[in-house]
Amino acid sequence: MKQKIHPQWYDDCQVTCACGQTFTTGSSVPKIKVEICSACHPFFTGEQKYVDILGRVEKFKQKRAQAAGKKYIKKALRKKLKAKQEEKKAKDRPKTLKEMLQKELKKKKNRL
């Protein structure tokens, strides 16, 4: 092995968890702070924890409440409304080229 390239090794590194648990291990740094350890991790404790980050649960509940207040149109009613709109458009459309040209002439006369 090469000399003077390896970091210093600490046999008595203190690991401190956010829950208060501390234990000793070997590491290249003298102290380590962790957020979760085997004493408080749900996998090891068997307890299930829900962590609500940034109020996501409340946001979801608000969106769901807003959606419940809205009225949704059934498919059949939506088709009827769409058919009526298409009928109105069809009435306004010229049926022949002659009708289309006459409308254009009327528009030009009105502008002048």
N, CA, C and O atoms as a Tinker XYZ file with bonds, in Angstrom:
   448  protein
     1  N      0.834000   -1.199000    0.000000    73     2
     2  CA     0.000000    0.000000    0.000000    64     1     3
     3  C      0.868000    1.247000    0.000000    63     2     4     5
     4  O      1.973000    1.256000    0.543000    81     3
     5  N      0.352000    2.287000   -0.612000    73     3     6
     6  CA     1.093000    3.545000   -0.624000    64     5     7
     7  C      0.961000    4.228000    0.730000    63     6     8     9
     8  O     -0.057000    4.097000    1.409000    81     7
     9  N      1.968000    4.932000    1.099000    73     7    10
    10  CA     1.978000    5.644000    2.369000    64     9    11
    11  C      1.396000    7.045000    2.201000    63    10    12    13
    12  O      1.547000    7.661000    1.146000    81    11
    13  N      0.736000    7.545000    3.233000    73    11    14
    14  CA     0.234000    8.924000    3.359000    64    13    15
    15  C     -0.871000    9.288000    2.355000    63    14    16    17
    16  O     -1.067000   10.470000    2.073000    81    15
    17  N     -1.592000    8.301000    1.813000    73    15    18
    18  CA    -2.711000    8.651000    0.933000    64    17    19
    19  C     -4.059000    8.269000    1.551000    63    18    20    21
    20  O     -5.108000    8.669000    1.046000    81    19
    21  N     -4.033000    7.504000    2.629000    73    19    22
    22  CA    -5.258000    7.049000    3.257000    64    21    23
    23  C     -5.700000    8.027000    4.346000    63    22    24    25
    24  O     -4.861000    8.622000    5.023000    81    23
    25  N     -7.026000    8.197000    4.520000    73    23    26
    26  CA    -7.499000    9.109000    5.571000    64    25    27
    27  C     -7.264000    8.506000    6.957000    63    26    28    29
    28  O     -7.064000    7.300000    7.102000    81    27
    29  N     -7.293000    9.367000    7.958000    73    27    30
    30  CA    -7.106000    8.907000    9.334000    64    29    31
    31  C     -8.339000    8.107000    9.760000    63    30    32    33
    32  O     -9.469000    8.490000    9.455000    81    31
    33  N     -8.116000    6.987000   10.470000    73    31    34
    34  CA    -9.217000    6.111000   10.892000    64    33    35
    35  C     -9.481000    6.287000   12.387000    63    34    36    37
    36  O     -8.574000    6.217000   13.216000    81    35
    37  N    -10.774000    6.521000   12.702000    73    35    38
    38  CA   -11.191000    6.671000   14.090000    64    37    39
    39  C    -11.970000    5.422000   14.493000    63    38    40    41
    40  O    -13.030000    5.136000   13.935000    81    39
    41  N    -11.434000    4.673000   15.475000    73    39    42
    42  CA   -12.123000    3.469000   15.956000    64    41    43
    43  C    -13.289000    3.810000   16.871000    63    42    44    45
    44  O    -14.191000    2.994000   17.053000    81    43
    45  N    -13.281000    4.997000   17.444000    73    43    46
    46  CA   -14.310000    5.379000   18.406000    64    45    47
    47  C    -15.179000    6.539000   17.889000    63    46    48    49
    48  O    -15.427000    7.502000   18.614000    81    47
    49  N    -15.635000    6.441000   16.644000    73    47    50
    50  CA   -16.500000    7.457000   16.043000    64    49    51
    51  C    -17.873000    7.395000   16.722000    63    50    52    53
    52  O    -18.468000    6.322000   16.818000    81    51
    53  N    -18.372000    8.533000   17.191000    73    51    54
    54  CA   -19.678000    8.600000   17.844000    64    53    55
    55  C    -20.751000    8.946000   16.806000    63    54    56    57
    56  O    -20.669000    9.979000   16.142000    81    55
    57  N    -21.753000    8.077000   16.673000    73    55    58
    58  CA   -22.875000    8.302000   15.769000    64    57    59
    59  C    -24.067000    8.704000   16.628000    63    58    60    61
    60  O    -24.465000    7.968000   17.531000    81    59
    61  N    -24.642000    9.887000   16.340000    73    59    62
    62  CA   -25.770000   10.402000   17.106000    64    61    63
    63  C    -26.974000   10.536000   16.184000    63    62    64    65
    64  O    -26.892000   11.148000   15.119000    81    63
    65  N    -28.095000    9.954000   16.609000    73    63    66
    66  CA   -29.328000   10.018000   15.824000    64    65    67
    67  C    -30.202000   11.154000   16.329000    63    66    68    69
    68  O    -30.009000   11.639000   17.444000    81    67
    69  N    -31.158000   11.581000   15.519000    73    67    70
    70  CA   -32.089000   12.638000   15.903000    64    69    71
    71  C    -33.005000   12.184000   17.040000    63    70    72    73
    72  O    -33.526000   13.019000   17.779000    81    71
    73  N    -33.206000   10.877000   17.188000    73    71    74
    74  CA   -34.062000   10.366000   18.266000    64    73    75
    75  C    -33.341000   10.325000   19.606000    63    74    76    77
    76  O    -33.973000   10.095000   20.637000    81    75
    77  N    -32.014000   10.547000   19.610000    73    75    78
    78  CA   -31.244000   10.556000   20.850000    64    77    79
    79  C    -30.350000    9.351000   21.023000    63    78    80    81
    80  O    -29.496000    9.349000   21.910000    81    79
    81  N    -30.515000    8.339000   20.217000    73    79    82
    82  CA   -29.712000    7.119000   20.285000    64    81    83
    83  C    -28.278000    7.439000   19.862000    63    82    84    85
    84  O    -28.063000    8.152000   18.881000    81    83
    85  N    -27.295000    6.911000   20.603000    73    83    86
    86  CA   -25.888000    7.062000   20.221000    64    85    87
    87  C    -25.224000    5.685000   20.260000    63    86    88    89
    88  O    -25.578000    4.826000   21.068000    81    87
    89  N    -24.267000    5.505000   19.377000    73    87    90
    90  CA   -23.474000    4.284000   19.386000    64    89    91
    91  C    -22.111000    4.585000   18.784000    63    90    92    93
    92  O    -21.911000    5.625000   18.156000    81    91
    93  N    -21.184000    3.670000   18.983000    73    91    94
    94  CA   -19.801000    3.851000   18.546000    64    93    95
    95  C    -19.512000    2.900000   17.398000    63    94    96    97
    96  O    -19.943000    1.746000   17.399000    81    95
    97  N    -18.773000    3.407000   16.415000    73    95    98
    98  CA   -18.370000    2.599000   15.267000    64    97    99
    99  C    -17.039000    3.117000   14.744000    63    98   100   101
   100  O    -16.494000    4.075000   15.294000    81    99
   101  N    -16.520000    2.522000   13.725000    73    99   102
   102  CA   -15.290000    2.984000   13.113000    64   101   103
   103  C    -15.590000    3.807000   11.878000    63   102   104   105
   104  O    -16.478000    3.457000   11.101000    81   103
   105  N    -14.853000    4.908000   11.684000    73   103   106
   106  CA   -15.084000    5.783000   10.539000    64   105   107
   107  C    -13.875000    6.664000   10.302000    63   106   108   109
   108  O    -12.941000    6.694000   11.103000    81   107
   109  N    -13.907000    7.381000    9.186000    73   107   110
   110  CA   -12.814000    8.310000    8.872000    64   109   111
   111  C    -13.100000    9.709000    9.409000    63   110   112   113
   112  O    -12.284000   10.614000    9.231000    81   111
   113  N    -14.246000    9.903000   10.065000    73   111   114
   114  CA   -14.583000   11.172000   10.713000    64   113   115
   115  C    -14.870000   10.900000   12.188000    63   114   116   117
   116  O    -15.366000    9.822000   12.516000    81   115
   117  N    -14.577000   11.834000   13.081000    73   115   118
   118  CA   -14.734000   11.555000   14.510000    64   117   119
   119  C    -16.186000   11.544000   14.999000    63   118   120   121
   120  O    -16.494000   10.808000   15.937000    81   119
   121  N    -17.092000   12.334000   14.398000    73   119   122
   122  CA   -18.487000   12.385000   14.825000    64   121   123
   123  C    -19.412000   12.380000   13.612000    63   122   124   125
   124  O    -19.125000   13.020000   12.600000    81   123
   125  N    -20.526000   11.652000   13.722000    73   123   126
   126  CA   -21.514000   11.590000   12.646000    64   125   127
   127  C    -22.894000   11.847000   13.250000    63   126   128   129
   128  O    -23.236000   11.293000   14.294000    81   127
   129  N    -23.687000   12.696000   12.580000    73   127   130
   130  CA   -25.069000   12.945000   12.995000    64   129   131
   131  C    -25.987000   12.413000   11.894000    63   130   132   133
   132  O    -25.829000   12.751000   10.721000    81   131
   133  N    -26.958000   11.568000   12.293000    73   131   134
   134  CA   -27.890000   10.982000   11.336000    64   133   135
   135  C    -29.327000   11.335000   11.734000    63   134   136   137
   136  O    -29.596000   11.672000   12.887000    81   135
   137  N    -30.238000   11.254000   10.769000    73   135   138
   138  CA   -31.640000   11.588000   11.028000    64   137   139
   139  C    -32.426000   10.380000   11.504000    63   138   140   141
   140  O    -33.402000   10.531000   12.240000    81   139
   141  N    -32.021000    9.189000   11.100000    73   139   142
   142  CA   -32.767000    7.984000   11.446000    64   141   143
   143  C    -31.785000    6.837000   11.664000    63   142   144   145
   144  O    -30.777000    6.735000   10.965000    81   143
   145  N    -32.085000    5.974000   12.639000    73   143   146
   146  CA   -31.200000    4.849000   12.945000    64   145   147
   147  C    -32.031000    3.583000   13.134000    63   146   148   149
   148  O    -33.245000    3.604000   12.930000    81   147
   149  N    -31.397000    2.497000   13.515000    73   147   150
   150  CA   -32.117000    1.236000   13.687000    64   149   151
   151  C    -33.077000    1.277000   14.869000    63   150   152   153
   152  O    -34.005000    0.471000   14.928000    81   151
   153  N    -32.879000    2.187000   15.802000    73   151   154
   154  CA   -33.762000    2.292000   16.959000    64   153   155
   155  C    -35.083000    2.983000   16.613000    63   154   156   157
   156  O    -36.094000    2.758000   17.279000    81   155
   157  N    -35.076000    3.822000   15.573000    73   155   158
   158  CA   -36.298000    4.559000   15.239000    64   157   159
   159  C    -36.799000    4.306000   13.817000    63   158   160   161
   160  O    -37.842000    4.841000   13.441000    81   159
   161  N    -36.089000    3.506000   13.013000    73   159   162
   162  CA   -36.526000    3.230000   11.641000    64   161   163
   163  C    -37.715000    2.267000   11.658000    63   162   164   165
   164  O    -37.684000    1.263000   12.370000    81   163
   165  N    -38.776000    2.568000   10.873000    73   163   166
   166  CA   -39.983000    1.724000   10.877000    64   165   167
   167  C    -39.718000    0.263000   10.497000    63   166   168   169
   168  O    -40.426000   -0.626000   10.970000    81   167
   169  N    -38.735000    0.004000    9.671000    73   167   170
   170  CA   -38.434000   -1.374000    9.270000    64   169   171
   171  C    -37.992000   -2.207000   10.465000    63   170   172   173
   172  O    -38.365000   -3.374000   10.584000    81   171
   173  N    -37.201000   -1.614000   11.347000    73   171   174
   174  CA   -36.677000   -2.339000   12.500000    64   173   175
   175  C    -37.633000   -2.326000   13.685000    63   174   176   177
   176  O    -37.670000   -3.281000   14.460000    81   175
   177  N    -38.413000   -1.247000   13.835000    73   175   178
   178  CA   -39.317000   -1.144000   14.988000    64   177   179
   179  C    -40.651000   -1.823000   14.739000    63   178   180   181
   180  O    -41.327000   -2.205000   15.694000    81   179
   181  N    -41.050000   -1.985000   13.485000    73   179   182
   182  CA   -42.341000   -2.594000   13.167000    64   181   183
   183  C    -43.491000   -1.603000   13.226000    63   182   184   185
   184  O    -44.631000   -1.973000   12.946000    81   183
   185  N    -43.225000   -0.367000   13.580000    73   183   186
   186  CA   -44.249000    0.680000   13.636000    64   185   187
   187  C    -44.296000    1.392000   12.296000    63   186   188   189
   188  O    -43.275000    1.559000   11.628000    81   187
   189  N    -45.485000    1.804000   11.917000    73   187   190
   190  CA   -45.629000    2.509000   10.663000    64   189   191
   191  C    -45.793000    3.995000   10.958000    63   190   192   193
   192  O    -46.652000    4.385000   11.748000    81   191
   193  N    -44.977000    4.811000   10.329000    73   191   194
   194  CA   -45.032000    6.256000   10.536000    64   193   195
   195  C    -45.356000    6.928000    9.220000    63   194   196   197
   196  O    -44.858000    6.541000    8.164000    81   195
   197  N    -46.194000    7.932000    9.302000    73   195   198
   198  CA   -46.497000    8.754000    8.131000    64   197   199
   199  C    -45.871000   10.117000    8.357000    63   198   200   201
   200  O    -46.161000   10.801000    9.338000    81   199
   201  N    -45.021000   10.489000    7.446000    73   199   202
   202  CA   -44.368000   11.781000    7.546000    64   201   203
   203  C    -44.992000   12.682000    6.497000    63   202   204   205
   204  O    -44.875000   12.428000    5.298000    81   203
   205  N    -45.653000   13.730000    6.950000    73   203   206
   206  CA   -46.310000   14.667000    6.041000    64   205   207
   207  C    -45.331000   15.783000    5.709000    63   206   208   209
   208  O    -45.090000   16.678000    6.519000    81   207
   209  N    -44.777000   15.718000    4.521000    73   207   210
   210  CA   -43.801000   16.711000    4.096000    64   209   211
   211  C    -44.528000   17.836000    3.372000    63   210   212   213
   212  O    -45.237000   17.596000    2.394000    81   211
   213  N    -44.355000   19.029000    3.841000    73   211   214
   214  CA   -44.887000   20.247000    3.219000    64   213   215
   215  C    -46.411000   20.250000    3.107000    63   214   216   217
   216  O    -46.955000   20.882000    2.201000    81   215
   217  N    -47.108000   19.561000    4.004000    73   215   218
   218  CA   -48.570000   19.597000    4.018000    64   217   219
   219  C    -49.211000   18.973000    2.800000    63   218   220   221
   220  O    -50.265000   19.437000    2.366000    81   219
   221  N    -48.622000   17.948000    2.237000    73   219   222
   222  CA   -49.150000   17.332000    1.018000    64   221   223
   223  C    -50.497000   16.662000    1.258000    63   222   224   225
   224  O    -51.356000   16.648000    0.376000    81   223
   225  N    -50.678000   16.107000    2.452000    73   223   226
   226  CA   -51.949000   15.450000    2.753000    64   225   227
   227  C    -53.074000   16.477000    2.768000    63   226   228   229
   228  O    -54.148000   16.235000    2.218000    81   227
   229  N    -52.829000   17.623000    3.398000    73   227   230
   230  CA   -53.849000   18.674000    3.440000    64   229   231
   231  C    -54.160000   19.207000    2.044000    63   230   232   233
   232  O    -55.320000   19.473000    1.727000    81   231
   233  N    -53.139000   19.365000    1.213000    73   231   234
   234  CA   -53.355000   19.831000   -0.155000    64   233   235
   235  C    -54.230000   18.847000   -0.929000    63   234   236   237
   236  O    -55.127000   19.249000   -1.670000    81   235
   237  N    -53.960000   17.559000   -0.749000    73   235   238
   238  CA   -54.748000   16.534000   -1.432000    64   237   239
   239  C    -56.199000   16.581000   -0.973000    63   238   240   241
   240  O    -57.111000   16.486000   -1.794000    81   239
   241  N    -56.419000   16.724000    0.321000    73   239   242
   242  CA   -57.784000   16.783000    0.855000    64   241   243
   243  C    -58.520000   18.013000    0.340000    63   242   244   245
   244  O    -59.711000   17.936000    0.039000    81   243
   245  N    -57.830000   19.150000    0.235000    73   243   246
   246  CA   -58.457000   20.368000   -0.307000    64   245   247
   247  C    -58.858000   20.174000   -1.762000    63   246   248   249
   248  O    -59.963000   20.553000   -2.149000    81   247
   249  N    -57.987000   19.595000   -2.569000    73   247   250
   250  CA   -58.300000   19.368000   -3.982000    64   249   251
   251  C    -59.481000   18.430000   -4.133000    63   250   252   253
   252  O    -60.334000   18.622000   -5.000000    81   251
   253  N    -59.525000   17.421000   -3.289000    73   251   254
   254  CA   -60.624000   16.460000   -3.348000    64   253   255
   255  C    -61.950000   17.121000   -2.966000    63   254   256   257
   256  O    -62.984000   16.837000   -3.571000    81   255
   257  N    -61.920000   18.001000   -1.963000    73   255   258
   258  CA   -63.127000   18.713000   -1.547000    64   257   259
   259  C    -63.603000   19.652000   -2.651000    63   258   260   261
   260  O    -64.805000   19.766000   -2.887000    81   259
   261  N    -62.676000   20.323000   -3.327000    73   259   262
   262  CA   -63.052000   21.216000   -4.427000    64   261   263
   263  C    -63.659000   20.431000   -5.571000    63   262   264   265
   264  O    -64.629000   20.878000   -6.183000    81   263
   265  N    -63.106000   19.272000   -5.867000    73   263   266
   266  CA   -63.619000   18.450000   -6.962000    64   265   267
   267  C    -65.008000   17.920000   -6.634000    63   266   268   269
   268  O    -65.832000   17.760000   -7.534000    81   267
   269  N    -65.280000   17.648000   -5.377000    73   267   270
   270  CA   -66.591000   17.139000   -4.986000    64   269   271
   271  C    -67.667000   18.207000   -5.189000    63   270   272   273
   272  O    -68.826000   17.877000   -5.437000    81   271
   273  N    -67.295000   19.469000   -5.088000    73   271   274
   274  CA   -68.245000   20.558000   -5.248000    64   273   275
   275  C    -68.626000   20.824000   -6.695000    63   274   276   277
   276  O    -69.666000   21.430000   -6.950000    81   275
   277  N    -67.823000   20.392000   -7.636000    73   275   278
   278  CA   -68.090000   20.647000   -9.048000    64   277   279
   279  C    -69.100000   19.649000   -9.584000    63   278   280   281
   280  O    -69.159000   18.501000   -9.143000    81   279
   281  N    -69.882000   20.100000  -10.530000    73   279   282
   282  CA   -70.846000   19.214000  -11.176000    64   281   283
   283  C    -70.228000   18.694000  -12.468000    63   282   284   285
   284  O    -69.677000   19.451000  -13.266000    81   283
   285  N    -70.334000   17.416000  -12.645000    73   283   286
   286  CA   -69.824000   16.811000  -13.862000    64   285   287
   287  C    -70.993000   16.478000  -14.783000    63   286   288   289
   288  O    -72.026000   15.981000  -14.335000    81   287
   289  N    -70.823000   16.753000  -16.058000    73   287   290
   290  CA   -71.859000   16.497000  -17.046000    64   289   291
   291  C    -71.716000   15.062000  -17.533000    63   290   292   293
   292  O    -70.615000   14.612000  -17.848000    81   291
   293  N    -72.831000   14.352000  -17.592000    73   291   294
   294  CA   -72.796000   12.974000  -18.065000    64   293   295
   295  C    -72.465000   12.953000  -19.558000    63   294   296   297
   296  O    -72.668000   13.941000  -20.265000    81   295
   297  N    -71.957000   11.824000  -20.020000    73   295   298
   298  CA   -71.540000   11.696000  -21.418000    64   297   299
   299  C    -72.681000   11.949000  -22.388000    63   298   300   301
   300  O    -72.498000   12.635000  -23.393000    81   299
   301  N    -73.852000   11.407000  -22.103000    73   299   302
   302  CA   -74.990000   11.567000  -23.008000    64   301   303
   303  C    -75.375000   13.036000  -23.135000    63   302   304   305
   304  O    -75.637000   13.522000  -24.235000    81   303
   305  N    -75.409000   13.743000  -22.002000    73   303   306
   306  CA   -75.759000   15.162000  -22.029000    64   305   307
   307  C    -74.685000   15.958000  -22.768000    63   306   308   309
   308  O    -74.989000   16.898000  -23.503000    81   307
   309  N    -73.433000   15.570000  -22.562000    73   307   310
   310  CA   -72.336000   16.254000  -23.239000    64   309   311
   311  C    -72.447000   16.090000  -24.750000    63   310   312   313
   312  O    -72.192000   17.034000  -25.499000    81   311
   313  N    -72.829000   14.891000  -25.204000    73   311   314
   314  CA   -73.002000   14.651000  -26.637000    64   313   315
   315  C    -74.133000   15.499000  -27.207000    63   314   316   317
   316  O    -74.023000   16.028000  -28.314000    81   315
   317  N    -75.224000   15.628000  -26.446000    73   315   318
   318  CA   -76.353000   16.451000  -26.913000    64   317   319
   319  C    -75.936000   17.909000  -27.057000    63   318   320   321
   320  O    -76.262000   18.556000  -28.052000    81   319
   321  N    -75.219000   18.424000  -26.070000    73   319   322
   322  CA   -74.760000   19.811000  -26.129000    64   321   323
   323  C    -73.824000   20.028000  -27.314000    63   322   324   325
   324  O    -73.909000   21.042000  -28.007000    81   323
   325  N    -72.945000   19.078000  -27.534000    73   323   326
   326  CA   -72.015000   19.187000  -28.656000    64   325   327
   327  C    -72.760000   19.148000  -29.989000    63   326   328   329
   328  O    -72.411000   19.881000  -30.914000    81   327
   329  N    -73.780000   18.300000  -30.093000    73   327   330
   330  CA   -74.582000   18.204000  -31.321000    64   329   331
   331  C    -75.308000   19.526000  -31.592000    63   330   332   333
   332  O    -75.379000   19.970000  -32.738000    81   331
   333  N    -75.843000   20.153000  -30.547000    73   331   334
   334  CA   -76.515000   21.447000  -30.716000    64   333   335
   335  C    -75.542000   22.517000  -31.220000    63   334   336   337
   336  O    -75.880000   23.316000  -32.094000    81   335
   337  N    -74.356000   22.521000  -30.666000    73   335   338
   338  CA   -73.357000   23.498000  -31.099000    64   337   339
   339  C    -72.991000   23.275000  -32.557000    63   338   340   341
   340  O    -72.829000   24.236000  -33.310000    81   339
   341  N    -72.861000   22.038000  -32.956000    73   339   342
   342  CA   -72.529000   21.734000  -34.348000    64   341   343
   343  C    -73.668000   22.135000  -35.285000    63   342   344   345
   344  O    -73.422000   22.579000  -36.406000    81   343
   345  N    -74.902000   21.982000  -34.834000    73   343   346
   346  CA   -76.052000   22.395000  -35.643000    64   345   347
   347  C    -76.027000   23.896000  -35.877000    63   346   348   349
   348  O    -76.284000   24.362000  -36.987000    81   347
   349  N    -75.717000   24.655000  -34.826000    73   347   350
   350  CA   -75.641000   26.114000  -34.970000    64   349   351
   351  C    -74.554000   26.502000  -35.972000    63   350   352   353
   352  O    -74.750000   27.390000  -36.802000    81   351
   353  N    -73.425000   25.837000  -35.885000    73   351   354
   354  CA   -72.341000   26.121000  -36.824000    64   353   355
   355  C    -72.754000   25.761000  -38.247000    63   354   356   357
   356  O    -72.431000   26.479000  -39.193000    81   355
   357  N    -73.463000   24.653000  -38.394000    73   355   358
   358  CA   -73.896000   24.201000  -39.724000    64   357   359
   359  C    -74.883000   25.192000  -40.332000    63   358   360   361
   360  O    -74.862000   25.405000  -41.545000    81   359
   361  N    -75.751000   25.805000  -39.517000    73   359   362
   362  CA   -76.716000   26.786000  -40.027000    64   361   363
   363  C    -76.002000   28.026000  -40.554000    63   362   364   365
   364  O    -76.422000   28.618000  -41.549000    81   363
   365  N    -74.931000   28.411000  -39.888000    73   363   366
   366  CA   -74.209000   29.615000  -40.294000    64   365   367
   367  C    -73.318000   29.387000  -41.503000    63   366   368   369
   368  O    -72.948000   30.348000  -42.179000    81   367
   369  N    -72.969000   28.163000  -41.790000    73   367   370
   370  CA   -72.094000   27.874000  -42.915000    64   369   371
   371  C    -72.851000   28.013000  -44.241000    63   370   372   373
   372  O    -74.020000   27.638000  -44.340000    81   371
   373  N    -72.184000   28.547000  -45.239000    73   371   374
   374  CA   -72.816000   28.594000  -46.558000    64   373   375
   375  C    -72.831000   27.196000  -47.174000    63   374   376   377
   376  O    -71.875000   26.430000  -47.045000    81   375
   377  N    -73.937000   26.884000  -47.843000    73   375   378
   378  CA   -74.083000   25.549000  -48.414000    64   377   379
   379  C    -73.438000   25.456000  -49.792000    63   378   380   381
   380  O    -73.022000   24.377000  -50.216000    81   379
   381  N    -73.355000   26.572000  -50.481000    73   379   382
   382  CA   -72.775000   26.552000  -51.821000    64   381   383
   383  C    -71.725000   27.641000  -51.945000    63   382   384   385
   384  O    -71.608000   28.519000  -51.090000    81   383
   385  N    -70.971000   27.565000  -53.022000    73   383   386
   386  CA   -69.953000   28.570000  -53.291000    64   385   387
   387  C    -70.599000   29.917000  -53.576000    63   386   388   389
   388  O    -70.054000   30.957000  -53.208000    81   387
   389  N    -71.751000   29.909000  -54.226000    73   387   390
   390  CA   -72.465000   31.134000  -54.559000    64   389   391
   391  C    -72.867000   31.878000  -53.283000    63   390   392   393
   392  O    -72.696000   33.094000  -53.196000    81   391
   393  N    -73.400000   31.155000  -52.295000    73   391   394
   394  CA   -73.786000   31.778000  -51.027000    64   393   395
   395  C    -72.569000   32.369000  -50.316000    63   394   396   397
   396  O    -72.638000   33.456000  -49.742000    81   395
   397  N    -71.458000   31.640000  -50.363000    73   395   398
   398  CA   -70.245000   32.126000  -49.715000    64   397   399
   399  C    -69.769000   33.429000  -50.358000    63   398   400   401
   400  O    -69.393000   34.369000  -49.658000    81   399
   401  N    -69.786000   33.482000  -51.678000    73   399   402
   402  CA   -69.352000   34.688000  -52.384000    64   401   403
   403  C    -70.298000   35.849000  -52.118000    63   402   404   405
   404  O    -69.851000   36.989000  -51.989000    81   403
   405  N    -71.591000   35.582000  -52.033000    73   403   406
   406  CA   -72.560000   36.641000  -51.738000    64   405   407
   407  C    -72.325000   37.233000  -50.352000    63   406   408   409
   408  O    -72.418000   38.447000  -50.174000    81   407
   409  N    -72.021000   36.384000  -49.365000    73   407   410
   410  CA   -71.721000   36.878000  -48.018000    64   409   411
   411  C    -70.485000   37.758000  -48.028000    63   410   412   413
   412  O    -70.450000   38.798000  -47.370000    81   411
   413  N    -69.479000   37.345000  -48.768000    73   411   414
   414  CA   -68.252000   38.130000  -48.853000    64   413   415
   415  C    -68.520000   39.491000  -49.498000    63   414   416   417
   416  O    -67.982000   40.503000  -49.050000    81   415
   417  N    -69.333000   39.522000  -50.531000    73   415   418
   418  CA   -69.674000   40.787000  -51.191000    64   417   419
   419  C    -70.421000   41.718000  -50.246000    63   418   420   421
   420  O    -70.169000   42.923000  -50.224000    81   419
   421  N    -71.341000   41.158000  -49.465000    73   419   422
   422  CA   -72.086000   41.957000  -48.494000    64   421   423
   423  C    -71.151000   42.562000  -47.458000    63   422   424   425
   424  O    -71.312000   43.720000  -47.072000    81   423
   425  N    -70.170000   41.779000  -47.006000    73   423   426
   426  CA   -69.208000   42.267000  -46.020000    64   425   427
   427  C    -68.386000   43.421000  -46.589000    63   426   428   429
   428  O    -68.136000   44.409000  -45.899000    81   427
   429  N    -67.968000   43.295000  -47.840000    73   427   430
   430  CA   -67.177000   44.344000  -48.482000    64   429   431
   431  C    -67.997000   45.613000  -48.647000    63   430   432   433
   432  O    -67.481000   46.709000  -48.428000    81   431
   433  N    -69.273000   45.488000  -49.032000    73   431   434
   434  CA   -70.138000   46.652000  -49.210000    64   433   435
   435  C    -70.347000   47.358000  -47.876000    63   434   436   437
   436  O    -70.374000   48.587000  -47.824000    81   435
   437  N    -70.493000   46.594000  -46.802000    73   435   438
   438  CA   -70.692000   47.180000  -45.480000    64   437   439
   439  C    -69.459000   47.931000  -44.993000    63   438   440   441
   440  O    -69.577000   48.918000  -44.267000    81   439
   441  N    -68.300000   47.475000  -45.384000    73   439   442
   442  CA   -67.053000   48.132000  -44.984000    64   441   443
   443  C    -66.911000   49.474000  -45.692000    63   442   444   445
   444  O    -66.411000   50.441000  -45.117000    81   443
   445  N    -67.348000   49.521000  -46.926000    73   443   446
   446  CA   -67.206000   50.749000  -47.706000    64   445   447
   447  C    -68.279000   51.688000  -47.336000    63   446   448
   448  O    -68.347000   52.792000  -47.877000    81   447
